[in-house]
Amino acid sequence: MSVRSGQSFSAGGHCSSDGSALALSALLTGAGVVHLVAPGVYEVVIPRALPGSRLGWTVLSGIAELGCATLVANRSTRRMGSTLTAILFVAVFPANVQMAVDWRHRSGLDPLIAYGRLPLQVPLVVWALHVRRTASMPHSRPARHHPA
């Protein structure tokens, strides 16, 4: 069985890149659910320059996260899902910038948290692209023996 860089196989024959993809899917699911269940947490960071309601953007981003989570969790749609996830992580970056601007004069740890979130978007994009790359690699399977 050949293994390409970034992949290893468990005893059950499952590619460990599944674990990374499923962890990314879980993160997206959690974020998507919070967007829909407690939208006020996110509404305050929606950039004011965006047209429409902040609630609408919050719900839309939650639905997008849940959609990406579903696509990433499924091997047959993982490549497309992780590509869309990387795009989504870039698309929501302005909300993180808005949060940093709005929280810059707050007391306590709020400014540190707000500014600390900005560079965290980079590893999320890299993670999604890693899942995309490993999803595009063919998974080695034992050769089938056909009767002669």
C-alpha positions in Angstrom: 0.0 0.0 0.0 1.5 3.3 -1.0 1.1 6.4 1.2 1.6 9.9 -0.1 2.8 12.8 2.1 0.1 14.0 4.4 -1.7 10.6 4.6 -1.4 7.6 6.7 -3.7 4.6 7.2 -5.1 3.2 10.3 -5.4 -0.5 11.0 -8.9 -0.4 9.6 -7.7 0.9 6.3 -9.1 4.4 6.8 -7.0 7.4 5.7 -6.1 9.6 8.7 -6.8 12.6 6.5 -10.4 11.6 7.3 -9.8 12.6 10.9 -8.6 16.1 9.9 -11.6 16.5 7.6 -14.0 15.3 10.2 -12.5 17.7 12.8 -12.9 20.6 10.3 -16.5 19.5 9.7 -17.1 19.4 13.5 -15.7 22.9 13.9 -17.9 24.2 11.1 -20.9 22.4 12.5 -20.4 24.0 15.9 -19.9 27.5 14.5 -22.9 27.1 12.2 -25.2 26.0 15.0 -24.1 28.9 17.3 -24.7 31.3 14.4 -28.3 30.0 14.2 -29.0 29.5 17.9 -27.4 32.6 19.3 -27.1 35.0 16.4 -26.6 38.0 18.6 -23.0 36.8 19.4 -22.2 37.3 15.7 -24.5 40.1 14.6 -22.4 42.7 16.4 -19.3 42.0 14.3 -21.0 42.1 10.9 -19.5 45.0 9.1 -21.8 48.0 8.9 -20.9 48.5 5.3 -22.7 45.3 4.2 -26.2 45.9 2.8 -29.2 44.2 4.5 -29.7 43.2 8.1 -27.0 41.9 10.3 -29.2 39.0 11.3 -29.6 38.0 7.7 -25.8 37.9 7.2 -25.4 36.0 10.5 -28.0 33.4 9.5 -26.6 33.1 6.0 -23.1 32.5 7.3 -24.4 29.9 9.7 -26.1 28.1 6.9 -23.0 28.3 4.8 -20.9 26.8 7.6 -23.4 23.9 8.0 -23.4 23.3 4.2 -19.6 23.3 4.2 -19.5 21.0 7.2 -21.8 18.5 5.4 -19.7 18.6 2.2 -16.4 18.2 4.0 -17.7 15.3 6.1 -18.5 13.3 2.9 -15.6 11.9 1.1 -17.3 12.2 -2.3 -17.8 16.0 -1.8 -14.8 16.8 0.4 -12.7 18.4 -2.2 -15.4 20.9 -3.2 -16.5 21.4 0.5 -13.0 22.2 1.7 -12.5 24.6 -1.2 -15.7 26.4 -0.3 -14.6 26.3 3.4 -11.4 28.1 2.5 -13.3 30.7 0.6 -15.8 31.0 3.5 -12.9 31.6 6.0 -11.6 34.4 3.8 -15.1 35.8 3.3 -15.8 36.2 7.0 -12.4 37.8 7.7 -14.0 41.4 7.5 -16.2 40.5 10.4 -13.0 39.7 12.5 -11.6 43.1 11.4 -14.9 44.8 12.4 -14.7 43.1 15.8 -11.1 44.3 16.3 -12.0 47.9 15.3 -15.1 47.9 17.6 -13.3 46.3 20.6 -10.0 48.3 20.4 -11.0 50.6 23.2 -12.7 48.1 25.5 -11.2 47.2 28.8 -9.7 43.9 29.9 -8.9 41.2 27.5 -11.4 42.2 24.8 -9.0 44.0 22.6 -6.4 41.2 22.9 -9.1 38.7 22.0 -10.4 40.7 19.0 -6.9 41.4 17.6 -5.8 37.8 18.4 -8.6 36.4 16.2 -7.2 38.1 13.1 -4.1 35.9 12.5 -6.1 32.8 13.5 -7.9 33.0 10.2 -4.7 32.0 8.4 -4.4 28.5 9.9 -8.1 27.9 9.3 -7.6 28.6 5.6 -4.5 26.5 5.5 -6.4 23.7 7.3 -9.2 23.8 4.7 -6.7 23.8 1.9 -4.8 20.8 3.5 -8.1 18.9 3.6 -8.7 19.8 0.0 -5.2 18.6 -1.0 -5.5 15.3 0.8 -9.0 14.8 -0.5 -7.7 15.0 -4.1 -5.2 12.2 -3.5 -6.3 8.8 -4.5 -6.7 6.5 -1.5 -4.7 3.3 -1.9 -6.7 0.2 -1.6 -5.6 -3.4 -1.7 -5.6 -4.8 -5.3 -8.5 -7.0 -6.1 -7.7 -10.4 -7.3 -9.6 -11.6 -10.3 -9.9 -15.3 -11.1 -7.9 -16.2 -14.2 
